[in-house]
Amino acid sequence: MTTEKNPEWWKDQDGFFGPEYSRQYRGTILTTGRTMVETDFIKRLFGLSHTDPKHILDVPCGYGRHMEAFLSDYHHVTGVDLNDHFLTEARQGRYTWQKLDLIKADMRDILWKPRFDIALNLFTALGYFESDADDKQFFASVYGALKPGGKFLVDYINRDRLIRNFQPRDRRTLPDGSVILTEREYDILAGRMYEHRTTIEDGKIVRKVSNSVRYYAPCDLINMARRVGFEFEAAYGDFTEQPLGSDEFVSEPLTMDSKRAIL
């Protein structure tokens, strides 16, 4: 497979992200049950209660699948995303009459004074940029937007397990009968996965999109966060609070505290 590099693939409003992403993921991979497990974990982890509303930052927020659980408990939620389609979908959710702000912005440019109690980065939503320095800038932006003692949760794919069980290609059939063919190539020197997806409908190729993601090890994310001021608190193997291992689990929620600390 020839690797086609588009460093800013994530900017395309109708590319990998947007309507086609919603069609391929919403209700199939990103089910209501999965979202409930994730939001319940976050509520337990941070002791969230409807009697003590918090200001929560979800970045990037996508189409807002986590927001309803927090809005229904009267928390003030701010969602940031660069994709117009996602923001439109998020505005159509339930509880949008609650304290919800949706902002179109680059996740590296959250230049707010400290105002949030909790920040969330979920479903491997970083590593898109070409440079590690850009991801560090994102961490610094989040740090600056959190109140002293604020918490930051990063949900990131388990790189070690992914590489150990690497699948160069797969095929998935969607409920509407369309087929998604995926080819992958991992650049071990760059620590980056390149993925090319082809959509087939009625036997015809109707769409091709590509993406690339920098896959960090847990220690990479922790060190990056520490360099901008975060204090590392805990890592889990999944959203049921299992311990983090190198092979057993797919997702790894990491929690950071925004208190300044010498580590």
C-alpha positions as CSV (number, residue, x, y, z in Angstrom):
1,M,0.0,0.0,0.0
2,T,1.3,3.4,-0.9
3,T,1.0,5.9,1.9
4,E,-0.6,9.2,0.9
5,K,0.2,11.9,3.4
6,N,-2.2,14.8,4.1
7,P,-1.0,16.5,7.3
8,E,-4.3,18.4,7.7
9,W,-6.7,15.6,6.9
10,W,-8.7,16.5,10.0
11,K,-9.6,19.9,8.6
12,D,-11.7,18.6,5.7
13,Q,-15.4,19.4,6.7
14,D,-16.6,16.5,4.5
15,G,-13.7,14.1,4.8
16,F,-13.0,11.5,7.5
17,F,-15.0,13.6,10.0
18,G,-18.4,14.9,9.3
19,P,-21.6,13.2,7.9
20,E,-19.8,10.0,6.8
21,Y,-18.1,9.6,10.2
22,S,-21.5,9.9,11.9
23,R,-23.0,7.3,9.5
24,Q,-20.1,4.8,10.2
25,Y,-19.8,5.2,13.9
26,R,-23.0,6.5,15.5
27,G,-25.2,3.8,16.8
28,T,-22.8,1.0,15.7
29,I,-19.4,1.5,17.3
30,L,-20.4,4.5,19.4
31,T,-23.6,3.0,20.9
32,T,-25.8,4.5,23.6
33,G,-24.7,1.8,26.0
34,R,-21.0,2.5,25.4
35,T,-21.6,6.2,26.0
36,M,-23.5,5.5,29.2
37,V,-20.6,3.3,30.5
38,E,-18.1,6.1,29.7
39,T,-20.2,8.9,31.3
40,D,-21.0,6.9,34.4
41,F,-17.3,6.3,34.9
42,I,-16.6,10.0,34.5
43,K,-19.3,10.8,37.1
44,R,-17.9,8.3,39.6
45,L,-14.3,9.3,39.0
46,F,-14.9,13.0,39.6
47,G,-17.7,12.7,42.1
48,L,-20.1,14.6,39.9
49,S,-23.6,15.4,41.3
50,H,-26.6,17.4,40.1
51,T,-26.5,19.2,43.5
52,D,-23.0,20.6,42.8
53,P,-22.9,21.7,39.1
54,K,-19.5,21.9,37.5
55,H,-18.2,23.6,34.3
56,I,-17.1,20.9,31.9
57,L,-15.0,21.3,28.8
58,D,-15.4,18.6,26.1
59,V,-12.7,19.0,23.4
60,P,-13.1,18.0,20.7
61,C,-16.7,17.3,21.4
62,G,-17.7,15.7,18.0
63,Y,-21.5,15.4,17.7
64,G,-21.9,15.7,21.5
65,R,-22.6,12.2,22.5
66,H,-21.3,12.7,26.1
67,M,-22.9,16.0,26.7
68,E,-26.5,14.9,27.5
69,A,-25.4,12.9,30.5
70,F,-23.8,16.0,32.0
71,L,-26.5,18.5,30.9
72,S,-29.2,16.3,32.4
73,D,-27.5,16.7,35.8
74,Y,-27.4,20.5,35.4
75,H,-23.7,20.9,34.7
76,H,-22.5,23.7,32.4
77,V,-20.9,22.1,29.3
78,T,-18.7,23.8,26.7
79,G,-18.0,21.8,23.6
80,V,-15.3,22.7,21.1
81,D,-14.9,21.2,17.7
82,L,-13.7,22.3,14.2
83,N,-16.3,20.4,12.2
84,D,-19.5,22.2,11.3
85,H,-21.5,19.0,10.8
86,F,-20.6,17.8,14.3
87,L,-21.5,21.1,15.9
88,T,-24.9,21.1,14.1
89,E,-25.6,17.6,15.3
90,A,-24.7,18.6,18.9
91,R,-27.1,21.5,18.8
92,Q,-29.9,19.1,17.9
93,G,-29.5,17.0,21.0
94,R,-31.7,16.8,24.1
95,Y,-31.1,19.2,27.0
96,T,-29.6,21.8,24.7
97,W,-31.8,24.3,26.6
98,Q,-29.5,23.7,29.6
99,K,-26.1,25.5,30.1
100,L,-24.5,24.5,26.8
101,D,-21.9,26.4,24.8
102,L,-20.8,25.1,21.4
103,I,-17.7,26.8,19.9
104,K,-16.0,26.2,16.5
105,A,-12.3,26.4,17.2
106,D,-9.0,24.6,16.7
107,M,-8.4,22.5,19.9
108,R,-4.9,24.0,20.2
109,D,-6.3,27.5,20.6
110,I,-8.4,27.3,23.8
111,L,-7.0,30.6,25.0
112,W,-9.3,31.1,28.0
113,K,-8.6,32.2,31.5
114,P,-9.1,29.4,34.1
115,R,-12.9,28.7,34.1
116,F,-13.4,24.9,33.9
117,D,-13.5,22.3,36.7
118,I,-13.1,19.3,34.3
119,A,-11.8,18.9,30.8
120,L,-12.4,15.8,28.7
121,N,-10.6,14.4,25.6
122,L,-12.3,11.2,24.6
123,F,-12.1,8.4,22.0
124,T,-8.4,9.0,20.9
125,A,-9.1,12.6,19.9
126,L,-5.5,13.8,19.8
127,G,-2.4,12.8,17.8
128,Y,-3.9,14.2,14.6
129,F,-1.4,17.0,14.1
130,E,1.9,16.5,12.3
131,S,4.1,17.6,15.2
132,D,4.2,16.4,18.8
133,A,4.7,20.1,19.6
134,D,1.1,20.8,18.5
135,D,-0.2,18.1,20.9
136,K,1.8,19.7,23.7
137,Q,0.3,23.0,22.8
138,F,-3.2,21.4,23.2
139,F,-2.2,20.2,26.6
140,A,-1.0,23.7,27.5
141,S,-4.2,25.2,26.3
142,V,-6.3,22.9,28.4
143,Y,-4.1,23.5,31.4
144,G,-4.6,27.2,31.1
145,A,-8.4,26.8,30.8
146,L,-8.7,24.8,34.0
147,K,-9.2,26.2,37.5
148,P,-6.6,25.4,40.1
149,G,-7.2,21.8,41.0
150,G,-9.2,21.1,37.9
151,K,-9.1,17.7,36.4
152,F,-8.3,16.5,32.8
153,L,-9.3,13.1,31.5
154,V,-7.7,11.7,28.4
155,D,-9.2,8.6,26.8
156,Y,-6.6,7.1,24.4
157,I,-6.2,3.9,22.5
158,N,-3.8,1.3,24.0
159,R,-0.9,1.5,21.5
160,D,0.9,-1.6,22.7
161,R,-2.1,-3.8,22.3
162,L,-2.9,-2.2,18.9
163,I,0.6,-2.9,17.5
164,R,0.7,-6.4,19.0
165,N,-2.6,-7.3,17.3
166,F,-2.0,-5.2,14.2
167,Q,-4.5,-5.8,11.4
168,P,-3.4,-4.3,8.1
169,R,-6.9,-4.5,6.6
170,D,-10.4,-5.3,7.6
171,R,-14.0,-5.2,6.2
172,R,-17.1,-4.0,7.9
173,T,-20.7,-4.0,6.8
174,L,-22.9,-1.1,8.0
175,P,-26.6,-1.6,8.8
176,D,-27.6,0.0,5.5
177,G,-25.6,-2.6,3.6
178,S,-22.7,-0.5,2.5
179,V,-19.2,-1.9,3.0
180,I,-16.2,-0.2,4.5
181,L,-12.8,-1.5,3.5
182,T,-9.9,-0.3,5.6
183,E,-6.2,-0.6,4.9
184,R,-3.6,0.4,7.5
185,E,0.1,1.0,7.6
186,Y,2.1,1.7,10.7
187,D,5.3,3.8,10.5
188,I,7.3,2.5,13.4
189,L,9.9,5.3,13.2
190,A,7.2,8.1,13.4
191,G,4.9,6.2,15.7
192,R,2.1,7.0,13.3
193,M,-0.7,4.9,11.9
194,Y,-1.9,5.7,8.3
195,E,-5.4,4.5,7.5
196,H,-7.3,4.5,4.1
197,R,-11.0,3.7,3.9
198,T,-13.0,2.8,0.9
199,T,-16.8,2.9,1.0
200,I,-18.7,0.5,-1.4
201,E,-22.4,0.9,-2.1
202,D,-24.2,-1.5,-4.5
203,G,-20.9,-2.9,-5.6
204,K,-19.5,0.5,-6.5
205,I,-16.8,2.6,-4.9
206,V,-18.4,5.8,-3.8
207,R,-15.9,7.3,-1.4
208,K,-12.3,7.2,-0.3
209,V,-10.9,9.0,2.8
210,S,-7.6,8.8,4.7
211,N,-6.3,9.7,8.1
212,S,-3.2,9.4,10.2
213,V,-2.8,9.4,13.9
214,R,0.3,9.7,16.1
215,Y,0.0,6.8,18.6
216,Y,1.5,7.7,21.9
217,A,2.4,5.3,24.7
218,P,0.9,6.2,28.1
219,C,4.3,7.5,29.4
220,D,4.4,9.8,26.4
221,L,1.1,11.4,27.3
222,I,1.9,11.6,30.9
223,N,5.3,13.3,30.3
224,M,3.7,15.7,27.8
225,A,1.1,16.7,30.4
226,R,3.7,17.1,33.1
227,R,5.8,19.4,31.0
228,V,3.0,21.9,30.8
229,G,2.2,21.7,34.5
230,F,-0.2,18.8,35.1
231,E,0.2,16.4,37.9
232,F,-0.5,12.8,36.9
233,E,-3.1,11.0,39.1
234,A,-4.1,7.6,37.7
235,A,-4.5,5.4,34.6
236,Y,-7.1,2.7,34.0
237,G,-7.4,-0.1,31.4
238,D,-11.0,0.8,30.5
239,F,-14.1,2.6,31.7
240,T,-14.8,-0.1,34.3
241,E,-11.7,0.9,36.3
242,Q,-9.7,-2.2,35.4
243,P,-6.0,-1.7,35.8
244,L,-4.0,-0.6,32.8
245,G,-2.1,-3.5,31.1
246,S,-0.1,-3.8,27.8
247,D,-2.4,-6.3,26.2
248,E,-5.7,-6.8,27.9
249,F,-7.6,-3.6,27.1
250,V,-8.2,-1.3,24.2
251,S,-8.8,2.1,25.9
252,E,-6.8,3.8,28.6
253,P,-8.4,6.7,30.5
254,L,-5.7,8.8,32.1
255,T,-6.5,11.5,34.7
256,M,-4.4,14.6,35.3
257,D,-4.7,17.3,38.0
258,S,-4.1,20.9,37.1
259,K,-2.4,21.7,40.4
260,R,1.1,22.8,39.9
261,A,3.5,20.3,41.3
262,I,7.2,19.3,41.2
263,L,7.4,15.8,39.9
